[in-house]
Amino acid sequence: MALLDILEFPDPRLRTKAKPVQTVDASITQLANDMLETMYEAPGIGLAATQINVHQRVIVVDVSEDKSAPHVFINPVINAIGDELEESQEGCLSVPGYYESVQRPERIRVEALDKEGKPFTLECDGLMAVCIQHEVDHLNGKLFVDYLSPLKRNRIRKKLEKSQRANR
């Protein structure tokens, strides 16, 4: 397995829309394993392939306290269950150090392929639902800061750009 570099906002590559995975093969399984290792090391609870500059529809999620429940979603499709919205604090490995409130559907159904290419459906709510929606947004070229006001988003962008220049 390998640790992968995570792109940081405002890197334009984070805006690339990921393409569907055509065949779940050894390279996709390896990608998912590397993404899980990278996510745990970061540390985070979710990671989209877009964040590591791989523009395929793959996300990994593990919201367990002890890193014991890894989930891999290949070509995920989300549908809200009901009209209830939930507001929660979100952060992002690509927007390090920032947490803001975002409103999302409270319950979702996600259809995807697993690491072996087998289709499955999962219904969830709470942190798992928030995390999956957040990561699928990445696959669509969207970041959680896009839900914020332009003023907040620009303030975060400017602070991260300054930090990135200082770290070069």
TITI-964472 format. One record per residue (C-alpha): residue in three letters; z, y, x. Coordinates in steps of 0.05 Angstrom, whole numbers, padded with zeros to 5 digits, always signed. Example, Ala and Ser with C-alpha at 12.3 -4.5 7.8 and 13.67 -1.06 7.14 Angstrom:
2
Ala+00156-00090+00246 Ser+00143-00021+00273 
This chain:
168
Met+00000+00000+00000 Ala-00010+00072+00021 Leu+00022+00139+00007 Leu-00030+00187-00019 Asp-00034+00263-00014 Ile-00019+00300-00080 Leu-00061+00361-00095 Glu-00023+00424-00113 Phe-00040+00479-00163 Pro-00083+00520-00160 Asp-00128+00471-00123 Pro-00194+00471-00163 Arg-00201+00395-00156 Leu-00144+00389-00206 Arg-00193+00416-00258 Thr-00242+00359-00250 Lys-00250+00314-00311 Ala-00240+00241-00293 Lys-00293+00190-00310 Pro-00278+00124-00345 Val-00266+00064-00302 Gln-00326+00018-00311 Thr-00296-00046-00281 Val-00223-00062-00267 Asp-00228-00096-00200 Ala-00187-00103-00136 Ser-00201-00030-00116 Ile-00172-00004-00182 Thr-00112-00051-00176 Gln-00101-00024-00105 Leu-00108+00047-00130 Ala-00055+00035-00183 Asn-00008+00004-00133 Asp-00018+00061-00084 Met-00007+00112-00140 Leu+00059+00078-00160 Glu+00083+00079-00088 Thr+00063+00152-00081 Met+00096+00170-00148 Tyr+00162+00136-00129 Glu+00163+00168-00060 Ala+00148+00239-00087 Pro+00194+00226-00129 Gly+00164+00230-00198 Ile+00158+00193-00264 Gly+00082+00198-00273 Leu+00019+00208-00233 Ala-00054+00215-00252 Ala-00111+00195-00206 Thr-00138+00266-00210 Gln-00075+00290-00174 Ile-00095+00249-00113 Asn-00167+00272-00116 Val-00193+00207-00147 His-00230+00225-00210 Gln-00224+00161-00250 Arg-00184+00152-00314 Val-00121+00119-00285 Ile-00049+00140-00294 Val+00017+00108-00275 Val+00084+00121-00308 Asp+00156+00097-00299 Val+00210+00135-00336 Ser+00265+00083-00321 Glu+00326+00106-00282 Asp+00320+00050-00230 Lys+00243+00049-00221 Ser+00240-00019-00255 Ala+00189-00006-00310 Pro+00122+00014-00280 His+00064+00022-00329 Val-00009+00028-00310 Phe-00058+00057-00361 Ile-00132+00052-00346 Asn-00179+00092-00392 Pro-00121+00114-00437 Val-00135+00142-00506 Ile-00078+00178-00542 Asn-00068+00190-00616 Ala-00009+00227-00646 Ile+00033+00190-00697 Gly+00053+00240-00750 Asp+00057+00316-00746 Glu+00124+00323-00711 Leu+00124+00364-00647 Glu+00177+00361-00594 Glu+00192+00414-00542 Ser+00216+00391-00474 Gln+00221+00415-00403 Glu+00164+00391-00360 Gly+00153+00392-00286 Cys+00095+00366-00244 Leu+00084+00338-00175 Ser+00023+00384-00170 Val+00066+00445-00189 Pro+00127+00432-00146 Gly+00192+00467-00162 Tyr+00173+00493-00231 Tyr+00198+00470-00299 Glu+00178+00500-00365 Ser+00182+00483-00439 Val+00120+00451-00470 Gln+00108+00429-00542 Arg+00074+00361-00553 Pro+00069+00309-00608 Glu+00135+00271-00613 Arg+00106+00202-00624 Ile+00041+00174-00597 Arg-00001+00111-00596 Val-00038+00098-00531 Glu-00093+00047-00522 Ala-00112+00029-00451 Leu-00127-00027-00402 Asp-00074-00056-00356 Lys-00081-00071-00282 Glu-00116-00137-00299 Gly-00165-00102-00345 Lys-00133-00129-00409 Pro-00130-00081-00469 Phe-00063-00062-00498 Thr-00032-00013-00546 Leu+00035+00021-00538 Glu+00072+00065-00588 Cys+00125+00109-00558 Asp+00165+00173-00565 Gly+00213+00214-00523 Leu+00203+00220-00448 Met+00152+00164-00445 Ala+00108+00199-00497 Val+00114+00266-00461 Cys+00098+00235-00393 Ile+00036+00198-00418 Gln+00009+00261-00452 His+00023+00302-00389 Glu-00015+00252-00345 Val-00074+00245-00393 Asp-00080+00320-00392 His-00091+00315-00316 Leu-00148+00267-00329 Asn-00179+00321-00373 Gly-00171+00375-00319 Lys-00111+00407-00354 Leu-00042+00423-00325 Phe+00024+00437-00360 Val+00020+00509-00337 Asp-00041+00517-00383 Tyr+00009+00514-00442 Leu+00045+00575-00414 Ser+00030+00648-00423 Pro-00022+00676-00374 Leu+00033+00719-00344 Lys+00078+00659-00328 Arg+00019+00617-00304 Asn-00005+00672-00256 Arg+00066+00683-00230 Ile+00073+00609-00214 Arg+00003+00607-00183 Lys+00017+00667-00138 Lys+00084+00638-00114 Leu+00053+00571-00099 Glu-00006+00603-00062 Lys+00044+00643-00020 Ser+00084+00580-00005 Gln+00021+00541+00013 Arg-00002+00596+00061 Ala+00067+00596+00094 Asn+00064+00520+00104 Arg-00004+00520+00138 
